[in-house]
Amino acid sequence: MEEAKKFTTNDLSQFNGKNGNPTYVGYKGKVYDVTDSAQWSEGDHLGHPAGIDLTEQMETAPHADDVMERFKVVGTLTT
């Protein structure tokens, strides 16, 4: 079994969906690849930038956190 890639917040910031970079977001300790989601066009979703930990912002989101289950987990977010 392959070990999950570990991302620091600095590592994650590189995956902001800009200049051809993949679009990743952190949530509850996991890193998700949202690159192929139309909702994350240009590395932004309704004013939320990619490449960050969205755990706190998701508390006020108009959808349940199970929305993240649609996306592939590419690693874990370390502090």
Secondary structure, 3 states (H helix, E strand, C coil): CCCCEEECHHHHHCCECCCCCCEEEEECCEEEECCCCHHHHHHEECCEECCCECHHHHCCCCCCHHHHHHCEEEEEECC
